[in-house]
Amino acid sequence: DYAADAWGFSEGAAADLSDGAWSYRAAVMDLSTVPNNAVLTPWFRQFQLDGEFEYRQTWLKRQGKIKLLGFATRGNMGAFADALALAAQTDTTPNTALVRHYRTRLGISLNVEQPISDEAGLFLRAGWDQGQYEPYEYADIDQTVAAGASLAGTRWGRKDDSVAIALVVNGISKEHEAYLAAGGLGILVGDGRLPRPGPETILEAYYSLAVVNGVHLTLDSQSIVNPAYDADRGPVEVIGLRLHGQY
């Protein structure tokens, strides 16, 4: 859920930072043997380097966070242009799996979180990566911007409940768009054609109900325009129900 989940690392290491303080986190992540596979690469032969800077600032007398995360993915990835060129030569459907070479794929993301009262908060997130290469893990997104707000249920006597809304706009590179239009398949998207491409836009809202201590039941609604970047596919309404417990 875009409204519910934060990008980047756990904030626990910086939870006690004072106003105006900086912190830094770094990690090395092992990659799967091929993009979005369940088997990890032995001995970190394919990996991702992650680094995040966090700054704590005070606005409206409340401390907020600004996080800047950068990553470098090192692994066997196919370039969309190479896949399209091979497909043109062989009169076949483009496939990045046929043109994979050991490459570096760079990306960056910004995450801003700011309380505006004891019950309400705002967030802004944005991300970009090198869209000429296939995504390695999880999602077919090359650029994204998200903004939203959350509100605790204190005003209606449910202090442990929360309600939130967010607007998300996802995009892909021109090379990525051409690959999908020619029939290429991505991690999660690919219709065999893409006659009317457009940014994927999502309006999400949820209500999280505190059932008992440590257990929340969340009703989530997502209205999606241009799902999978295809204007001929939407709009789509997705309703979700999630039960979360912890101790």
Buried (B, 14 or more C-beta within 10 A) or exposed (E): BBBBEEBBBEBEEBEEBEEEEEBEBEEEBEBBBBBBEEEEBEEEEBBBBBBBEBBBBEEEEEBBBBBBBEBBBBBBBBBBBBBBEBBEEEEEEBBBEEBBEEBEBEBEBBBBBBBBEEBBBBBBBBBBBBBBBBBBBEEBBBBBBBBBBBBBBBEEEBEBBBBBBBBBBBBBBEBBBBBBBBBBBBBEBBBEEBEEBBBBBBBBBBBBBBEEEEEBBBBBBBBBBBBBBBBEBBEEEEEEEEEEEEE
